[in-house]
Amino acid sequence: MLRAAAFVLPLVLAGCTVGPERATGLLVTGSAYTYRVPPNWGPPSEQPEGYYDSVAVDLADEQDVWVDKVAVFTLPASAATSHGIEERAKERLEAGGQSDVEVERVTVAGDSDVLHTSSVTPGSDLYDYGPTRVDSFHLFRGDQLFTLSFNFSTDVPLEDSAEVTDVVLSTWTWTD
């Protein structure tokens, strides 16, 4: 089985170079950052419940129940450390039923202390969605932890999800 990280990580480590035509989508602004999403991505028609700092979805995705999305969550950095997350991530993700869990350090926006986790969730009959690939990047900035999370139905080809990840990571900019 191919893993999402096999496609995402080479892009991250290679500096996330995307063609200008792919990085021309909506500019998403969060509390201390901006990033672009590909064309046909944008805010959801209804704001999802949760504590998102920002969220964008594939507006053309009408085929699967689970909405393919990129979301950013924030926490006070005092609540977590990069090494603390790294030590517990694999164990906690697997305990939560996720498979194909990988944990490694990468560079995003010039920051080399970024923890990348990838896994596949089993889906949920209760919430009516199928298996989902999740790639999360945990970025520390000042007194905040920003978790940039990419979620894709396992029906989305890995190359397509990697292209979205590449656009977002290559355009991520701190604004503070």
HUZIMO-V669918 format. One record per pair of residues at least 12 apart in sequence whose C-alpha atoms are under 10 Angstrom apart, sorted by the first residue. I is the first residue (numbers start at 1). J is the second residue. Records with the same first field share a line. If there is no record, write none. Layout:
# HUZIMO-V669918
I = J, J
This chain:
# HUZIMO-V669918
1 = 100
2 = 100, 158
3 = 100, 101, 102, 118, 119, 120, 133, 158
4 = 100, 102, 118, 119, 120, 133, 134, 135, 152, 154, 157, 158, 159, 161, 162
5 = 100, 101, 102, 103, 104, 116, 117, 118, 119, 133, 134, 135, 158, 162
6 = 118, 158, 162
7 = 158, 159, 160, 161, 162, 163, 165, 166
8 = 118, 135, 158, 159, 161, 162, 163, 164, 165, 166
9 = 104, 105, 106, 107, 116, 162, 165, 166
10 = 106, 162, 166
11 = 162, 163, 165, 166, 167, 169, 170
12 = 106, 107, 108, 109, 162, 165, 166, 169, 170
13 = 105, 106, 107, 108
14 = 107
15 = 107, 108, 109, 110, 166, 169, 170
16 = 108, 109, 163, 165, 166, 167, 168, 169, 170, 171
17 = 166, 167, 169, 170, 171
18 = 163, 164, 166, 167, 168, 169, 170, 171
19 = 167
20 = 167
21 = 38, 39
22 = 36, 37, 38, 39, 163, 164, 166, 167, 168
23 = 35, 36, 37, 38, 39, 164, 166, 167, 168, 170, 171
24 = 36, 37, 38, 39, 167, 171
25 = 37, 38, 39, 40, 41, 42, 167, 168
26 = 38, 39, 40, 41, 42, 43, 56
27 = 42, 168, 171, 172
28 = 42, 43, 54, 55, 56, 168, 172
29 = 53, 54, 55, 172, 173, 174, 175
30 = 52, 53, 54, 55, 72, 73, 174, 175
31 = 53, 54, 72, 74, 146, 174, 175, 176
32 = 53, 141, 144, 146, 173, 174, 175, 176
33 = 54, 146, 171, 172, 173, 174, 175, 176
34 = 54, 168, 171, 172, 173, 174, 175
35 = 167, 168, 169, 170, 171, 172, 173, 174
36 = 56, 164, 167, 168, 169, 170, 171, 172, 173
37 = 56, 57, 58, 70, 164, 165, 166, 167, 168, 169, 171, 172
38 = 57, 58, 163, 164, 165, 166, 167, 168
39 = 58, 59, 60, 164
40 = 57, 58, 59, 60, 61
41 = 56, 57, 58, 59, 60, 61, 68, 69, 70, 164
42 = 55, 56, 57, 58, 59, 60, 69, 70
43 = 55, 56, 57, 58, 59, 69
44 = 56, 57, 58, 59, 67, 69
45 = 57, 59
50 = 73
51 = 71, 72, 73, 74, 75
52 = 71, 72, 73, 74, 147
53 = 71, 72, 73, 74, 75, 146, 147, 148
54 = 70, 71, 72, 73, 74, 148
55 = 69, 70, 71, 72, 73, 148, 149, 150
56 = 68, 69, 70, 71, 72, 150
57 = 69, 70, 71, 150, 151
58 = 70, 152, 164
63 = 155
64 = 129, 130, 152, 153, 154, 155, 156
65 = 127, 128, 129, 130, 153
66 = 123, 127, 128, 129, 130, 131, 132, 151, 152, 153, 154
67 = 129, 132, 151, 152, 153
68 = 132, 133, 150, 151, 152, 153, 154, 156, 161
69 = 134, 149, 150, 151, 152, 153, 161, 164
70 = 134, 135, 136, 148, 149, 150, 151, 152, 164, 165, 168
71 = 136, 147, 148, 149, 150, 151
72 = 136, 137, 138, 145, 146, 147, 148, 149, 150
73 = 138, 145, 146, 147, 148, 149
74 = 138, 139, 140, 144, 145, 146, 147, 148
75 = 140, 143, 144, 145, 146, 147
76 = 140, 141, 142, 143, 144, 145, 146
77 = 139, 140, 141, 142, 143, 144, 145, 146
78 = 143, 144, 145
79 = 143, 144, 145
80 = 140, 144, 145
81 = 138, 140, 145
82 = 105, 113, 114, 115, 138, 139, 140, 145
83 = 113, 115
85 = 103, 115, 117, 138
86 = 103, 104, 105, 115, 116, 117, 138
87 = 103
88 = 103
89 = 101, 102, 103, 115, 116, 117, 118
90 = 102, 103, 117, 118, 119
93 = 117, 118, 119, 120, 121
94 = 119, 120, 121
96 = 121, 122
97 = 119, 120, 121, 122, 123
98 = 118, 119, 120, 121, 122, 123, 131, 132, 133, 134
99 = 118, 119, 120, 121, 122, 133
100 = 118, 119, 120, 121, 133
101 = 117, 118, 119, 120, 121, 134, 135
102 = 116, 117, 118, 119, 135
103 = 115, 116, 117, 118, 119, 135, 136
104 = 116, 117, 118, 137
105 = 117, 137, 138
106 = 137, 138
107 = 137, 139, 169
108 = 137, 138, 139, 169, 170, 171, 172, 173
109 = 139, 169, 170, 171, 172, 173, 174
110 = 173
111 = 139, 140, 141
112 = 139
113 = 138, 139, 140
114 = 136, 137, 138, 139, 140, 147
115 = 136, 137, 138, 139, 140, 147
116 = 135, 136, 137, 138, 139, 147, 148, 149
117 = 134, 135, 136, 137, 138, 149
118 = 133, 134, 135, 136, 137, 149, 150
119 = 132, 133, 134, 135, 136, 151
120 = 132, 133, 134, 135, 151, 152, 153, 154
121 = 133, 134, 151, 153, 154
123 = 153
129 = 153
130 = 153, 154, 155
131 = 152, 153, 154, 155
132 = 150, 151, 152, 153, 154, 155, 156
133 = 150, 151, 152, 153, 154, 155, 156, 158, 161
134 = 149, 150, 151, 152, 153, 154
135 = 148, 149, 150, 151, 152, 161, 162, 165
136 = 148, 149, 150, 151
137 = 149, 150, 169
141 = 174, 176
142 = 176
148 = 165, 168, 169
149 = 165
150 = 162, 164, 165, 168
151 = 165
